[in-house]
Amino acid sequence: MVDLSVDLGRGRRLPNPLMTASGCAANGKELHRFFDVADLGAFVTKSVMADPRSGRGTPRMAETPSGMLNSIGLQGPGIGAFVEEDLPWLKSVGARVLPSIAGSSSREYAQVAATLRDSSAFDSVVGVEVNISCPNVANRGLVFACDPMASADVIGLVREQLPREIPVFAKLSPDVTDITTIASACVEAGADGLTMINTLLGMVIDTDRLRPQLGGVTGGLSGPGIRPVAVRAIWQVRQAMFEGRLPTVPIIGVGGVRTGRDALELVAAGASAIQVGTAVFNDPSAPVRVLRELCELLSAKGFERFSDAVAVAHGR
């Protein structure tokens, strides 16, 4: 048997490294019909904002040969409904919860974090993932994760609102020139770890209508096509940690994971935990299947502990 336990930082340990990816399994009830969500290391919720949002116009999704584009627009009922309904339900089934929070301003992120902190089911929360890949309305719509100062501002404000024992993870965008610069800014501002990567910005043209296929024109590309990008980004940030250019913190790897072998690739590059997202749409049991396959691979390769495989490709 392989010891699959994972250290998230600040004394938080998970029984295994597998998680859902934000936005791909709603807030748990739908996926729970296929397997017990408490079997996962953590359940990552859909990104929640302060107020209810109707999302972007339709059509919202488009298939590509290597994945899919989504243009949902963070539709949701808002943090009030989340802490009254979704978080208590997740607690009731024994899930370890990693809520994903978002905002259109740094003040909104802080507001969402404070409301989450004060909720009656907060003891089910094992960490908070901060989705900084949102447009900053105060800065002409520039995405927070594309600017080190804007990223740091959000992370710092969220860190102030949460208890010290709750680790904060900054979810980074690959749509930047140097992802290590953004990672460094987030960690210096108080992030205890990083989630890498979010979707890549993409677009599809409907060649029958000769118009953009998505109602929102652009969307986020996810699926197997982005896995090499995720591996590259994780490798670069982990290498920066080895070189002392960035403090060593856990990395949650996400992007195109469909199998245990895919997961192992991200782990070998430097990921300390794995999220499964788009694969859930055609295989709802994908997270637990990937966990089983990863465990079998680690055992076959002689690893006694999952942690021993983290960043092994760096040869350190």
Secondary structure, DSSP 8 states (H G I E B T S, - for coil): --B--EEEETTEEESSSEEE-TTSSTTSHHHHTTS-GGGSSBEE---B-SS-B----S--EEEETTEEEE-----B--HHHIIIIIHHHHHHTT--EE-EE--SSHHHHHHHHHHHHTSTTGGGB--EEEE--SEEGGGTTEEGGG-HHHHHHHHHHHHHHS-TTS-EEEE--S-SS-HHHHHHHHHHTT-SEEEE---EEEE-EETTTTEESSTTSEEEEESGGGHHHHHHHHHHHHHHHHTTSS----EEEESS--SHHHHHHHHHHT-SEEEE-GGGGT-TTHHHHHHHHHHHHHHHTT-SBGGGGTTGGGT-
